[in-house]
Amino acid sequence: MSVERWVFGYGSLMWRPGFDYVERQGATLHGRRRAFCIYSVHHRGTYERPGLVLGLAPGGAVRGAAYRVAESDWDAVYAYLREREQPTETYVESSAFVRLADGRRVETLVFLSDTGHPQWAGALSLERQAELICGATGLSGRNVDYLRDLVEHLHQEGVHDAVMSRLLGLVEQCERDLR
């Protein structure tokens, strides 16, 4: 009997998973919330000018996407995710149960924020998050583009995240002010 392998995504994995999967479902993870709580010194910032990236902070609930991966693809998908999600080891690999949109409850691989890591930003005010995101750029591009993609794709998924929309408004105002 084969084991089902699932991956939970709450940020860019929702719209750009980058791996083969056999099923995708909307999913909710309880006990964690989507937050810009990790200083980015790689993908969306630098050591000299850190940006912020998403993490799963303790508390609340988060809607994302769960992907079922074929057992034959698992080793390659897992290696890809380790390389993508762990360039500076800011996440802790874990397993967590999520509720799929169709009502099933499945166990997933999930990358949780490491609250003991030096890049853990914690609970920053929206204004401070906007300051850090505004103007930050890393190997994967501008930090504001990451936030904009998030808000746009959440909207496409039918998820209205008022906090992320407000944060985007603050960052866009900051960027206009810099021009």
SEGUNU-537273 format. One record per residue (C-alpha): residue number from 0; residue in three letters; y, z, x. Coordinates in steps of 0.02 Angstrom, whole numbers, plus 32768, in hexadecimal, padded with zeros to 4 digits. Layout:
+------+------+------+------+------+
: nufi : kefi :   c2 :   c3 :   c1 :
+------+------+------+------+------+
:  NUM :  ALA :    Y :    Z :    X :
...
+------+------+------+------+------+
***
This chain:
+------+------+------+------+------+
: nufi : kefi :   c2 :   c3 :   c1 :
+------+------+------+------+------+
:    0 :  MET : 8000 : 8000 : 8000 :
:    1 :  SER : 80A8 : 7FCE : 8048 :
:    2 :  VAL : 8140 : 803D : 8047 :
:    3 :  GLU : 81DF : 7FFA : 7FF8 :
:    4 :  ARG : 826F : 7FF6 : 8074 :
:    5 :  TRP : 831F : 8005 : 802F :
:    6 :  VAL : 83CB : 800A : 8082 :
:    7 :  PHE : 8467 : 8053 : 802E :
:    8 :  GLY : 8511 : 8007 : 8051 :
:    9 :  TYR : 85BA : 804A : 8018 :
:   10 :  GLY : 8633 : 7FE2 : 8080 :
:   11 :  SER : 8623 : 7F39 : 80D3 :
:   12 :  LEU : 8566 : 7F3C : 80BD :
:   13 :  MET : 858A : 7F20 : 8005 :
:   14 :  TRP : 85D5 : 7E73 : 801F :
:   15 :  ARG : 8597 : 7E46 : 80CC :
:   16 :  PRO : 84EC : 7E92 : 80E7 :
:   17 :  GLY : 84BE : 7E1A : 8174 :
:   18 :  PHE : 8403 : 7E2A : 8159 :
:   19 :  ASP : 837C : 7DE1 : 80E9 :
:   20 :  TYR : 834B : 7E43 : 804F :
:   21 :  VAL : 82DD : 7E24 : 7FB7 :
:   22 :  GLU : 8343 : 7E86 : 7F37 :
:   23 :  ARG : 83F4 : 7EC6 : 7F25 :
:   24 :  GLN : 842C : 7F43 : 7EA1 :
:   25 :  GLY : 84C8 : 7FA8 : 7E80 :
:   26 :  ALA : 84A0 : 805D : 7EAB :
:   27 :  THR : 84EE : 810B : 7EA5 :
:   28 :  LEU : 84D9 : 8191 : 7F29 :
:   29 :  HIS : 8501 : 8242 : 7EF2 :
:   30 :  GLY : 8542 : 82C8 : 7F68 :
:   31 :  ARG : 85A8 : 8251 : 7FD4 :
:   32 :  ARG : 8649 : 81F1 : 7FBD :
:   33 :  ARG : 8695 : 8155 : 800C :
:   34 :  ALA : 8723 : 8186 : 8081 :
:   35 :  PHE : 8788 : 8145 : 8114 :
:   36 :  CYS : 8750 : 81D9 : 817D :
:   37 :  ILE : 871C : 818D : 8224 :
:   38 :  TYR : 8792 : 815A : 82AF :
:   39 :  SER : 8768 : 80A7 : 82E0 :
:   40 :  VAL : 8774 : 8080 : 839A :
:   41 :  HIS : 8701 : 7FE9 : 8393 :
:   42 :  HIS : 86FE : 7F7E : 82F4 :
:   43 :  ARG : 87AC : 7FA1 : 82A9 :
:   44 :  GLY : 880D : 7FF6 : 8333 :
:   45 :  THR : 880C : 8024 : 83EB :
:   46 :  TYR : 880C : 80C4 : 8450 :
:   47 :  GLU : 88C6 : 80AA : 846C :
:   48 :  ARG : 88EA : 8083 : 83B5 :
:   49 :  PRO : 885E : 80C2 : 8344 :
:   50 :  GLY : 884A : 8083 : 8294 :
:   51 :  LEU : 87DD : 80CB : 820B :
:   52 :  VAL : 8738 : 8093 : 81C2 :
:   53 :  LEU : 86D3 : 80CE : 812F :
:   54 :  GLY : 8655 : 8158 : 8133 :
:   55 :  LEU : 85F7 : 81BF : 80B5 :
:   56 :  ALA : 8650 : 8265 : 80AE :
:   57 :  PRO : 85FF : 82FB : 805A :
:   58 :  GLY : 861C : 8312 : 7F9F :
:   59 :  GLY : 862D : 82A5 : 7F06 :
:   60 :  ALA : 85CE : 8205 : 7EE3 :
:   61 :  VAL : 85DD : 8153 : 7F20 :
:   62 :  ARG : 85B0 : 80AD : 7ED2 :
:   63 :  GLY : 856E : 802C : 7F4A :
:   64 :  ALA : 84DE : 7FB2 : 7F5E :
:   65 :  ALA : 8428 : 7FCC : 7F87 :
:   66 :  TYR : 83C0 : 7F45 : 7FDB :
:   67 :  ARG : 8303 : 7F3C : 7FD8 :
:   68 :  VAL : 82C4 : 7EF4 : 807B :
:   69 :  ALA : 821B : 7EA2 : 8092 :
:   70 :  GLU : 81A6 : 7F09 : 80FD :
:   71 :  SER : 818F : 7E73 : 8170 :
:   72 :  ASP : 824C : 7E6E : 8190 :
:   73 :  TRP : 8266 : 7F2A : 81A2 :
:   74 :  ASP : 8260 : 7F3A : 8260 :
:   75 :  ALA : 82E0 : 7EAF : 8279 :
:   76 :  VAL : 8351 : 7EF0 : 81ED :
:   77 :  TYR : 8348 : 7FA1 : 8231 :
:   78 :  ALA : 8374 : 7F67 : 82E3 :
:   79 :  TYR : 8406 : 7F01 : 829E :
:   80 :  LEU : 8448 : 7F95 : 823A :
:   81 :  ARG : 843C : 800A : 82D1 :
:   82 :  GLU : 84A2 : 7F90 : 8338 :
:   83 :  ARG : 8521 : 7F70 : 82AE :
:   84 :  GLU : 8539 : 8021 : 826F :
:   85 :  GLN : 8527 : 8086 : 830F :
:   86 :  PRO : 8596 : 803C : 8398 :
:   87 :  THR : 85DC : 80EA : 83BD :
:   88 :  GLU : 8558 : 8155 : 8365 :
:   89 :  THR : 85D3 : 8192 : 82E0 :
:   90 :  TYR : 8551 : 8192 : 8256 :
:   91 :  VAL : 84B2 : 81F3 : 823A :
:   92 :  GLU : 841E : 8190 : 81FB :
:   93 :  SER : 83D4 : 81E1 : 8163 :
:   94 :  SER : 8372 : 81BE : 80C7 :
:   95 :  ALA : 83B9 : 81DF : 801C :
:   96 :  PHE : 8386 : 81BC : 7F6A :
:   97 :  VAL : 83F7 : 814A : 7F05 :
:   98 :  ARG : 83F6 : 8119 : 7E4F :
:   99 :  LEU : 83EC : 805D : 7E39 :
:  100 :  ALA : 844B : 8002 : 7DB0 :
:  101 :  ASP : 83A6 : 7FE2 : 7D57 :
:  102 :  GLY : 8382 : 809E : 7D51 :
:  103 :  ARG : 8302 : 80A9 : 7DDD :
:  104 :  ARG : 8315 : 8130 : 7E60 :
:  105 :  VAL : 82EA : 80F5 : 7F11 :
:  106 :  GLU : 82F3 : 813C : 7FC0 :
:  107 :  THR : 8368 : 80DE : 8035 :
:  108 :  LEU : 839C : 80D8 : 80EA :
:  109 :  VAL : 8450 : 8111 : 80EE :
:  110 :  PHE : 84CC : 8131 : 8179 :
:  111 :  LEU : 8529 : 81D4 : 815B :
:  112 :  SER : 85C8 : 8209 : 81B4 :
:  113 :  ASP : 85A8 : 827E : 8246 :
:  114 :  THR : 8626 : 8308 : 8226 :
:  115 :  GLY : 8609 : 834C : 82D6 :
:  116 :  HIS : 8632 : 82A7 : 832E :
:  117 :  PRO : 86D9 : 8298 : 838A :
:  118 :  GLN : 8704 : 8201 : 831E :
:  119 :  TRP : 86F3 : 8266 : 827D :
:  120 :  ALA : 87A2 : 8263 : 8231 :
:  121 :  GLY : 8779 : 82D4 : 819E :
:  122 :  ALA : 87E5 : 82E1 : 8104 :
:  123 :  LEU : 8887 : 828A : 8132 :
:  124 :  SER : 8914 : 8273 : 80B5 :
:  125 :  LEU : 8925 : 81C4 : 806C :
:  126 :  GLU : 89CA : 81B3 : 80C8 :
:  127 :  ARG : 8977 : 81DC : 8170 :
:  128 :  GLN : 88E8 : 8164 : 814A :
:  129 :  ALA : 8968 : 80DB : 8125 :
:  130 :  GLU : 89C2 : 80FD : 81CA :
:  131 :  LEU : 8920 : 80EC : 822C :
:  132 :  ILE : 88E4 : 8050 : 81D1 :
:  133 :  CYS : 898F : 7FFA : 81D7 :
:  134 :  GLY : 8995 : 7F8B : 8271 :
:  135 :  ALA : 88EB : 7FBE : 82B8 :
:  136 :  THR : 887B : 7F31 : 82F8 :
:  137 :  GLY : 87D1 : 7F33 : 834B :
:  138 :  LEU : 8742 : 7EBF : 8379 :
:  139 :  SER : 8720 : 7E98 : 82C2 :
:  140 :  GLY : 87D5 : 7E78 : 8294 :
:  141 :  ARG : 8866 : 7ECD : 823F :
:  142 :  ASN : 8846 : 7F75 : 81EE :
:  143 :  VAL : 88AB : 7F45 : 8152 :
:  144 :  ASP : 8838 : 7EAF : 8137 :
:  145 :  TYR : 87A2 : 7F24 : 8132 :
:  146 :  LEU : 87F9 : 7F8F : 80AF :
:  147 :  ARG : 8830 : 7EF6 : 804C :
:  148 :  ASP : 877E : 7EB0 : 804E :
:  149 :  LEU : 873D : 7F57 : 8011 :
:  150 :  VAL : 87B5 : 7F62 : 7F7D :
:  151 :  GLU : 8799 : 7EAB : 7F4F :
:  152 :  HIS : 86DB : 7EB8 : 7F56 :
:  153 :  LEU : 86D6 : 7F5D : 7EF9 :
:  154 :  HIS : 873C : 7F0A : 7E70 :
:  155 :  GLN : 86C0 : 7E78 : 7E6C :
:  156 :  GLU : 8633 : 7EF7 : 7E58 :
:  157 :  GLY : 868E : 7F48 : 7DC6 :
:  158 :  VAL : 86B8 : 7FE3 : 7E2B :
:  159 :  HIS : 876C : 801F : 7E1A :
:  160 :  ASP : 8791 : 8098 : 7EA6 :
:  161 :  ALA : 8842 : 80D5 : 7E85 :
:  162 :  VAL : 884E : 812E : 7F2D :
:  163 :  MET : 8821 : 8092 : 7F90 :
:  164 :  SER : 8898 : 8027 : 7F29 :
:  165 :  ARG : 8926 : 80A2 : 7F46 :
:  166 :  LEU : 88FE : 80A9 : 8000 :
:  167 :  LEU : 8906 : 7FEB : 8009 :
:  168 :  GLY : 89B1 : 7FEF : 7FB6 :
:  169 :  LEU : 89EF : 806C : 8038 :
:  170 :  VAL : 89AC : 8004 : 80C9 :
:  171 :  GLU : 89F5 : 7F63 : 8086 :
:  172 :  GLN : 8A9F : 7FB8 : 8074 :
:  173 :  CYS : 8A91 : 7FF7 : 8127 :
:  174 :  GLU : 8A6A : 7F49 : 8165 :
:  175 :  ARG : 8AFF : 7F00 : 8106 :
:  176 :  ASP : 8B6D : 7F85 : 8155 :
:  177 :  LEU : 8B31 : 7F52 : 8204 :
:  178 :  ARG : 8B67 : 7E9D : 81EB :
+------+------+------+------+------+
***
